[in-house]
Amino acid sequence: MLVGYSSSSEDDGEAGSKAEATKTRRRSSQKSVNNEDESNADFPTKKKAKLKDLALKTRLPVPGCLLDMFPDEDAPQTEDSSLHGGRIRSFKHERGNWATYVYFPYHPEEEFESLMEELLLLSQTRGLVLTLQEEFHLSLSQTVVLRHHWIQPFAQSLRRSLSHCKRFLCSAERLKVYCNAEKTRTFLGMEVSPGHAQLLDIIQAVDKTMTEFQLETFYKDPSFHVSLAWCVGDQTEKMKQILQELQSLVDNREDGASSLILDCAEARCRTGNKTFRFPLEA
């Protein structure tokens, strides 16, 4: 019987081929596993990026009232007097600073409005062009500056200070010329006579709050008045030259509009675009 034997070299070659094939399959399998792991590892990162983009797109804007509470102090401000009829601010405007003053409002009757038209027309014919006040009031304080976070405490203090003050009437019938401290505007006003003593009591109460907040108090010897009209610059002398003629126009009115009657029933405080009301005791 013949028996065939393979040579040792053939056996070794065949075994080597099998081993190499096994290694190749292992490397291929390992590479596939690694690729799958890398793909899975990238999935959370990509998902987070998409969620972040979605959050940015759907983020709600910050309410304006919150932005006003934390204004940008470095934001540039422009002043153009031509936008305000030539008026110039008494102090520089800054974000977060609120111009504030206390006053009694005056709501004119129809007869008073007619009188004002005649006064402005007469002054114009004499070479002095006046601009009618946008609103009429009697000042109870100087214009001061409040920081935003002072507004509520200031109003609360003012309410306490005025809590004992009583309602009263005052009247004005004599025209007088006024000019602001900066000499940037001249005013035609009507000075209060009856009611002066009661107004001094109100000023004392308002000054108490001003002192508490280390703000400037009212004038030492005040001339209480309601400003009627104004012009740009210091036109004091020019306005005084026609003052008597303007006063004669007031005195000769036949419709009862020769005097201004002010019902001091409610003091107000305006700070920026906010107005606080303080009713006086009846």
C-alpha positions as a Markdown table, in Angstrom:
| # | Residue | x | y | z |
|---|---|---|---|---|
| 1 | Met | 0.0 | 0.0 | 0.0 |
| 2 | Leu | 1.3 | 3.3 | -0.9 |
| 3 | Val | 0.8 | 6.2 | 1.6 |
| 4 | Gly | 1.3 | 9.8 | 0.6 |
| 5 | Tyr | 3.0 | 12.2 | 3.0 |
| 6 | Ser | 3.1 | 16.0 | 2.6 |
| 7 | Ser | 6.3 | 17.7 | 3.1 |
| 8 | Ser | 6.9 | 19.8 | 6.2 |
| 9 | Ser | 7.5 | 22.9 | 4.1 |
| 10 | Glu | 4.1 | 22.5 | 2.5 |
| 11 | Asp | 2.5 | 22.1 | 5.9 |
| 12 | Asp | 4.2 | 25.2 | 7.2 |
| 13 | Gly | 3.1 | 27.3 | 4.2 |
| 14 | Glu | -0.5 | 26.2 | 4.6 |
| 15 | Ala | -0.5 | 27.0 | 8.3 |
| 16 | Gly | 1.1 | 30.4 | 7.7 |
| 17 | Ser | -1.5 | 31.3 | 5.1 |
| 18 | Lys | -4.3 | 30.4 | 7.6 |
| 19 | Ala | -2.7 | 32.4 | 10.3 |
| 20 | Glu | -2.3 | 35.4 | 8.1 |
| 21 | Ala | -5.9 | 35.2 | 7.0 |
| 22 | Thr | -7.0 | 35.0 | 10.6 |
| 23 | Lys | -5.0 | 38.2 | 11.4 |
| 24 | Thr | -6.5 | 40.0 | 8.5 |
| 25 | Arg | -10.0 | 39.2 | 9.5 |
| 26 | Arg | -9.2 | 40.3 | 13.1 |
| 27 | Arg | -7.8 | 43.6 | 11.9 |
| 28 | Ser | -10.8 | 44.2 | 9.6 |
| 29 | Ser | -13.2 | 43.4 | 12.5 |
| 30 | Gln | -11.3 | 45.6 | 14.9 |
| 31 | Lys | -11.3 | 48.5 | 12.4 |
| 32 | Ser | -15.1 | 48.1 | 11.9 |
| 33 | Val | -15.6 | 48.2 | 15.6 |
| 34 | Asn | -13.4 | 51.3 | 16.0 |
| 35 | Asn | -15.3 | 53.1 | 13.2 |
| 36 | Glu | -18.6 | 52.3 | 14.8 |
| 37 | Asp | -17.3 | 53.6 | 18.2 |
| 38 | Glu | -16.1 | 56.8 | 16.6 |
| 39 | Ser | -19.4 | 57.3 | 14.9 |
| 40 | Asn | -21.2 | 56.7 | 18.2 |
| 41 | Ala | -18.8 | 59.0 | 20.1 |
| 42 | Asp | -19.6 | 61.9 | 17.6 |
| 43 | Phe | -23.3 | 61.5 | 18.0 |
| 44 | Pro | -23.7 | 63.3 | 21.4 |
| 45 | Thr | -21.4 | 66.1 | 20.3 |
| 46 | Lys | -23.4 | 66.8 | 17.1 |
| 47 | Lys | -26.7 | 66.5 | 19.0 |
| 48 | Lys | -25.5 | 69.1 | 21.6 |
| 49 | Ala | -24.4 | 71.5 | 18.8 |
| 50 | Lys | -27.8 | 71.3 | 17.1 |
| 51 | Leu | -29.6 | 71.9 | 20.4 |
| 52 | Lys | -27.3 | 74.9 | 21.1 |
| 53 | Asp | -28.1 | 76.4 | 17.7 |
| 54 | Leu | -31.8 | 75.8 | 18.3 |
| 55 | Ala | -31.6 | 77.5 | 21.7 |
| 56 | Leu | -29.9 | 80.6 | 20.2 |
| 57 | Lys | -32.6 | 80.8 | 17.5 |
| 58 | Thr | -35.5 | 80.5 | 20.0 |
| 59 | Arg | -34.1 | 82.6 | 22.8 |
| 60 | Leu | -36.5 | 85.4 | 23.8 |
| 61 | Pro | -35.4 | 89.0 | 23.8 |
| 62 | Val | -34.7 | 90.7 | 27.1 |
| 63 | Pro | -37.6 | 93.0 | 28.1 |
| 64 | Gly | -37.0 | 96.7 | 27.7 |
| 65 | Cys | -38.0 | 97.5 | 31.3 |
| 66 | Leu | -35.0 | 95.3 | 32.5 |
| 67 | Leu | -32.6 | 97.0 | 30.0 |
| 68 | Asp | -33.7 | 100.3 | 31.4 |
| 69 | Met | -32.8 | 99.2 | 34.9 |
| 70 | Phe | -29.2 | 98.5 | 33.9 |
| 71 | Pro | -28.4 | 101.2 | 31.2 |
| 72 | Asp | -25.2 | 101.3 | 29.3 |
| 73 | Glu | -23.4 | 104.3 | 30.9 |
| 74 | Asp | -21.0 | 104.5 | 28.0 |
| 75 | Ala | -23.7 | 104.9 | 25.3 |
| 76 | Pro | -23.1 | 108.2 | 23.4 |
| 77 | Gln | -25.7 | 110.9 | 23.8 |
| 78 | Thr | -26.2 | 113.7 | 21.3 |
| 79 | Glu | -27.6 | 117.1 | 22.0 |
| 80 | Asp | -29.3 | 119.0 | 19.2 |
| 81 | Ser | -31.0 | 122.2 | 20.4 |
| 82 | Ser | -32.7 | 122.6 | 17.0 |
| 83 | Leu | -34.8 | 119.6 | 17.9 |
| 84 | His | -36.1 | 121.4 | 21.0 |
| 85 | Gly | -36.9 | 124.9 | 19.7 |
| 86 | Gly | -33.4 | 126.1 | 20.5 |
| 87 | Arg | -33.6 | 125.1 | 24.2 |
| 88 | Ile | -30.5 | 123.9 | 25.9 |
| 89 | Arg | -30.4 | 121.5 | 28.8 |
| 90 | Ser | -29.5 | 122.9 | 32.2 |
| 91 | Phe | -27.3 | 119.9 | 32.8 |
| 92 | Lys | -25.8 | 117.2 | 30.7 |
| 93 | His | -28.0 | 114.2 | 29.9 |
| 94 | Glu | -26.6 | 110.9 | 31.0 |
| 95 | Arg | -28.2 | 107.4 | 30.8 |
| 96 | Gly | -29.7 | 106.5 | 34.2 |
| 97 | Asn | -30.1 | 110.2 | 35.3 |
| 98 | Trp | -33.7 | 111.4 | 35.5 |
| 99 | Ala | -34.6 | 115.1 | 35.5 |
| 100 | Thr | -37.0 | 115.6 | 38.3 |
| 101 | Tyr | -39.1 | 118.5 | 39.7 |
| 102 | Val | -42.2 | 119.0 | 41.9 |
| 103 | Tyr | -45.1 | 121.3 | 40.8 |
| 104 | Phe | -48.8 | 122.2 | 40.9 |
| 105 | Pro | -50.4 | 121.7 | 37.5 |
| 106 | Tyr | -52.6 | 124.5 | 36.0 |
| 107 | His | -55.3 | 123.7 | 33.5 |
| 108 | Pro | -56.3 | 126.9 | 31.7 |
| 109 | Glu | -59.8 | 127.9 | 30.8 |
| 110 | Glu | -60.8 | 128.8 | 27.2 |
| 111 | Glu | -60.7 | 132.5 | 28.1 |
| 112 | Phe | -57.2 | 132.2 | 29.3 |
| 113 | Glu | -56.1 | 130.6 | 26.1 |
| 114 | Ser | -57.6 | 133.5 | 24.2 |
| 115 | Leu | -55.7 | 135.9 | 26.4 |
| 116 | Met | -52.4 | 134.1 | 25.6 |
| 117 | Glu | -53.0 | 134.4 | 21.9 |
| 118 | Glu | -53.4 | 138.2 | 22.2 |
| 119 | Leu | -50.2 | 138.4 | 24.4 |
| 120 | Leu | -48.1 | 136.5 | 21.9 |
| 121 | Leu | -49.5 | 138.5 | 19.0 |
| 122 | Leu | -48.7 | 141.8 | 20.7 |
| 123 | Ser | -45.2 | 140.8 | 21.6 |
| 124 | Gln | -44.5 | 139.7 | 18.0 |
| 125 | Thr | -45.6 | 143.0 | 16.7 |
| 126 | Arg | -43.0 | 144.6 | 19.1 |
| 127 | Gly | -40.3 | 142.4 | 17.7 |
| 128 | Leu | -40.2 | 139.7 | 20.3 |
| 129 | Val | -41.3 | 136.2 | 19.2 |
| 130 | Leu | -42.5 | 134.1 | 22.1 |
| 131 | Thr | -43.3 | 130.4 | 22.3 |
| 132 | Leu | -46.3 | 129.3 | 24.3 |
| 133 | Gln | -45.6 | 126.8 | 27.1 |
| 134 | Glu | -46.5 | 123.3 | 26.2 |
| 135 | Glu | -48.1 | 123.0 | 29.7 |
| 136 | Phe | -48.7 | 125.3 | 32.6 |
| 137 | His | -47.5 | 124.7 | 36.1 |
| 138 | Leu | -46.3 | 126.3 | 39.3 |
| 139 | Ser | -42.9 | 125.0 | 40.3 |
| 140 | Leu | -42.4 | 123.8 | 43.9 |
| 141 | Ser | -38.8 | 122.7 | 43.5 |
| 142 | Gln | -35.8 | 123.3 | 41.3 |
| 143 | Thr | -35.0 | 120.7 | 38.6 |
| 144 | Val | -32.7 | 118.1 | 40.1 |
| 145 | Val | -31.2 | 114.8 | 38.9 |
| 146 | Leu | -32.3 | 111.4 | 40.3 |
| 147 | Arg | -30.6 | 108.1 | 39.7 |
| 148 | His | -33.1 | 105.4 | 38.6 |
| 149 | His | -32.9 | 103.4 | 41.9 |
| 150 | Trp | -33.7 | 106.6 | 43.9 |
| 151 | Ile | -37.1 | 107.2 | 42.2 |
| 152 | Gln | -39.4 | 105.1 | 44.3 |
| 153 | Pro | -37.7 | 106.0 | 47.7 |
| 154 | Phe | -37.8 | 109.7 | 46.7 |
| 155 | Ala | -41.5 | 109.5 | 45.8 |
| 156 | Gln | -42.3 | 107.7 | 49.1 |
| 157 | Ser | -40.4 | 110.3 | 51.1 |
| 158 | Leu | -42.2 | 113.1 | 49.2 |
| 159 | Arg | -45.6 | 111.5 | 50.0 |
| 160 | Arg | -44.7 | 111.4 | 53.7 |
| 161 | Ser | -43.5 | 115.1 | 53.7 |
| 162 | Leu | -46.7 | 116.3 | 52.0 |
| 163 | Ser | -49.1 | 114.2 | 54.0 |
| 164 | His | -50.0 | 117.0 | 56.4 |
| 165 | Cys | -50.4 | 119.7 | 53.8 |
| 166 | Lys | -53.9 | 121.0 | 53.0 |
| 167 | Arg | -55.6 | 122.1 | 49.8 |
| 168 | Phe | -55.9 | 125.8 | 49.0 |
| 169 | Leu | -56.4 | 128.4 | 46.2 |
| 170 | Cys | -54.0 | 130.9 | 44.9 |
| 171 | Ser | -54.2 | 133.5 | 42.2 |
| 172 | Ala | -51.9 | 135.5 | 39.9 |
| 173 | Glu | -52.5 | 138.6 | 37.8 |
| 174 | Arg | -49.2 | 140.5 | 37.5 |
| 175 | Leu | -46.9 | 139.7 | 34.6 |
| 176 | Lys | -43.2 | 139.4 | 35.4 |
| 177 | Val | -40.0 | 138.6 | 33.5 |
| 178 | Tyr | -37.8 | 135.7 | 34.5 |
| 179 | Cys | -34.6 | 134.3 | 33.1 |
| 180 | Asn | -33.0 | 131.0 | 34.0 |
| 181 | Ala | -29.6 | 130.7 | 35.8 |
| 182 | Glu | -27.8 | 129.7 | 32.6 |
| 183 | Lys | -29.2 | 132.7 | 30.7 |
| 184 | Thr | -30.4 | 130.3 | 27.9 |
| 185 | Arg | -34.1 | 131.2 | 28.1 |
| 186 | Thr | -36.3 | 134.2 | 29.1 |
| 187 | Phe | -39.8 | 133.6 | 30.4 |
| 188 | Leu | -43.0 | 135.7 | 30.6 |
| 189 | Gly | -44.7 | 134.6 | 33.8 |
| 190 | Met | -47.6 | 135.6 | 36.0 |
| 191 | Glu | -46.7 | 136.0 | 39.6 |
| 192 | Val | -48.8 | 134.6 | 42.5 |
| 193 | Ser | -49.8 | 137.0 | 45.3 |
| 194 | Pro | -52.7 | 135.5 | 47.3 |
| 195 | Gly | -51.6 | 132.1 | 48.5 |
| 196 | His | -47.9 | 132.9 | 48.9 |
| 197 | Ala | -47.8 | 131.9 | 52.6 |
| 198 | Gln | -49.4 | 128.5 | 51.9 |
| 199 | Leu | -46.9 | 127.9 | 49.1 |
| 200 | Leu | -44.1 | 128.5 | 51.5 |
| 201 | Asp | -45.4 | 125.7 | 53.7 |
| 202 | Ile | -45.5 | 123.3 | 50.7 |
| 203 | Ile | -41.9 | 124.3 | 49.8 |
| 204 | Gln | -40.8 | 123.5 | 53.4 |
| 205 | Ala | -42.2 | 120.0 | 53.0 |
| 206 | Val | -40.6 | 119.5 | 49.6 |
| 207 | Asp | -37.3 | 120.8 | 50.8 |
| 208 | Lys | -37.3 | 118.2 | 53.6 |
| 209 | Thr | -37.2 | 115.4 | 51.0 |
| 210 | Met | -34.6 | 117.2 | 48.9 |
| 211 | Thr | -32.3 | 117.5 | 51.9 |
| 212 | Glu | -32.8 | 113.8 | 52.8 |
| 213 | Phe | -31.5 | 112.9 | 49.3 |
| 214 | Gln | -28.8 | 115.6 | 49.4 |
| 215 | Leu | -30.4 | 117.5 | 46.5 |
| 216 | Glu | -30.6 | 121.3 | 45.9 |
| 217 | Thr | -33.5 | 122.9 | 47.8 |
| 218 | Phe | -35.8 | 125.7 | 46.5 |
| 219 | Tyr | -34.8 | 129.4 | 46.2 |
| 220 | Lys | -34.5 | 131.3 | 49.4 |
| 221 | Asp | -36.7 | 134.2 | 48.4 |
| 222 | Pro | -39.0 | 132.6 | 45.8 |
| 223 | Ser | -41.2 | 134.4 | 43.4 |
| 224 | Phe | -44.0 | 131.9 | 42.8 |
| 225 | His | -45.3 | 132.1 | 39.3 |
| 226 | Val | -46.8 | 130.3 | 36.3 |
| 227 | Ser | -44.6 | 130.6 | 33.2 |
| 228 | Leu | -46.7 | 131.5 | 30.1 |
| 229 | Ala | -44.3 | 131.8 | 27.2 |
| 230 | Trp | -40.6 | 131.9 | 26.5 |
| 231 | Cys | -37.8 | 132.8 | 24.0 |
| 232 | Val | -34.3 | 131.7 | 23.6 |
| 233 | Gly | -31.4 | 133.6 | 25.2 |
| 234 | Asp | -31.3 | 136.4 | 27.7 |
| 235 | Gln | -34.0 | 138.8 | 26.4 |
| 236 | Thr | -34.8 | 140.2 | 29.8 |
| 237 | Glu | -34.4 | 143.9 | 28.9 |
| 238 | Lys | -36.2 | 143.6 | 25.7 |
| 239 | Met | -39.2 | 141.9 | 27.3 |
| 240 | Lys | -39.3 | 144.4 | 30.2 |
| 241 | Gln | -39.6 | 147.2 | 27.6 |
| 242 | Ile | -43.0 | 145.9 | 26.5 |
| 243 | Leu | -44.1 | 144.5 | 29.8 |
| 244 | Gln | -46.3 | 147.4 | 30.7 |
| 245 | Glu | -48.1 | 147.2 | 27.4 |
| 246 | Leu | -48.6 | 143.5 | 27.9 |
| 247 | Gln | -49.9 | 144.1 | 31.4 |
| 248 | Ser | -52.4 | 146.6 | 30.1 |
| 249 | Leu | -53.8 | 144.0 | 27.7 |
| 250 | Val | -54.4 | 141.7 | 30.7 |
| 251 | Asp | -56.0 | 144.4 | 32.9 |
| 252 | Asn | -58.4 | 145.5 | 30.2 |
| 253 | Arg | -59.9 | 142.1 | 29.5 |
| 254 | Glu | -63.6 | 142.1 | 29.9 |
| 255 | Asp | -64.2 | 138.3 | 30.0 |
| 256 | Gly | -62.8 | 137.8 | 33.5 |
| 257 | Ala | -59.5 | 136.3 | 32.3 |
| 258 | Ser | -57.4 | 139.1 | 33.9 |
| 259 | Ser | -56.3 | 136.7 | 36.7 |
| 260 | Leu | -55.1 | 133.1 | 36.9 |
| 261 | Ile | -56.9 | 131.0 | 39.6 |
| 262 | Leu | -54.9 | 127.9 | 40.6 |
| 263 | Asp | -56.6 | 125.2 | 42.7 |
| 264 | Cys | -53.7 | 123.6 | 44.7 |
| 265 | Ala | -55.4 | 120.3 | 45.3 |
| 266 | Glu | -52.7 | 117.9 | 44.1 |
| 267 | Ala | -48.9 | 118.2 | 44.0 |
| 268 | Arg | -47.1 | 116.2 | 41.3 |
| 269 | Cys | -43.6 | 115.0 | 40.8 |
| 270 | Arg | -42.3 | 114.4 | 37.3 |
| 271 | Thr | -39.1 | 112.3 | 36.9 |
| 272 | Gly | -38.3 | 111.4 | 33.4 |
| 273 | Asn | -41.4 | 110.0 | 31.8 |
| 274 | Lys | -43.0 | 109.1 | 35.2 |
| 275 | Thr | -45.5 | 111.3 | 37.1 |
| 276 | Phe | -46.4 | 110.8 | 40.8 |
| 277 | Arg | -49.5 | 112.4 | 42.3 |
| 278 | Phe | -49.9 | 113.6 | 45.8 |
| 279 | Pro | -53.4 | 114.7 | 46.7 |
| 280 | Leu | -53.6 | 117.2 | 49.5 |
| 281 | Glu | -56.0 | 117.1 | 52.4 |
| 282 | Ala | -59.4 | 118.8 | 51.8 |
